[in-house]
Amino acid sequence: MEKRKNFRGSLITGFILLFACLLLYVSSANYKLEVVDHAIFYFGSAMIVGMLSIAHIISIRLDRKISHLEKLIEKLMERLEDKEN
């Protein structure tokens, strides 16, 4: 289950990065055609999409860290209960 969730998250992040690259390509094409206002719009959109993908990567990593910390806390609680008995 965990591997499936990680794969799905990686797939979503890959599509987001691919979309950001597409926006950058469209932005450069508009700049070459001297349509500067559209180029600026697509460049800004690509930056926003890129930031969203980075935020998604950070959230995936934090989820992994939090689940690892929860497991460690459970083990520590079990040890404390064993010492009390």
N, C-alpha and C positions, 0 to 999 in steps of 0.2 A: 504494500500500500504506500509506504514511504517513497519507494523508488518511482512509483507511478506519479506521485505528487511532484517529486523533484523533476521528472522528465517533462511533465506538463508545464511546470513553471519555466523550465529552460526553453521549451518550445515557444511559449508565449513571449518570453524575452527575446528570442531570436526573431520572431515575426515583428516585434516592435522595433528592433534595431534595423531590420530590413526595410521597414516603412520609413524610418529616419533617413536611411541611405537613399531611398527613392526620392524623398523630399529634397535632399541635398542635390541630387542629380537634376531634378526639375528646376531647382533654384539656379544652378550653374547654367542650365540651358537658357533660362530666361535672361540671365545676366549677359550671356553671349549674344542674345537677340536684342540687347539693350532695353529690355523691359524691366527697369530697375525696381519699380515698386512691387511687382510680382516676385522678383528675385528676393527682395528683403522679406516679404511675407512668407515665402516658402522656406527661407533660411531660418527665420524665427520659429516657424512651425517645426522644422527639423530639430532645432535646439530644445524645444519643449518636449517633443517626443523622445529625444535622447535623454533628457532629464528624467522623464517618466520611466524609461527602461532602467536607468541607474537606480532609481528609487525602488523599482521592482526587485532588482538584484539584491539591494540592501535588505529589503523586507524578507526575501528568501533566506538570506544568511542569518538574519536575526531570529527567524522562526527556528532554524536549526539549532542556534545557540540556546534559545530559550528552552526547547525541548530537552537538550542535553543537560541544562541546569536543573530542570524539573526532575529528571532521572537521578541526578546527584543528590538533590534534596530528599527524594524518597528513600534512597539508600542510607543517607545519614539519619533520617527519622527511624528507619528500621533498626539501625545500629543502636540508637538511643533507647528504643523500646526493648531491645535485647539486653542492654546493660541494666535497665531498670528491673527486669525480671531476673 
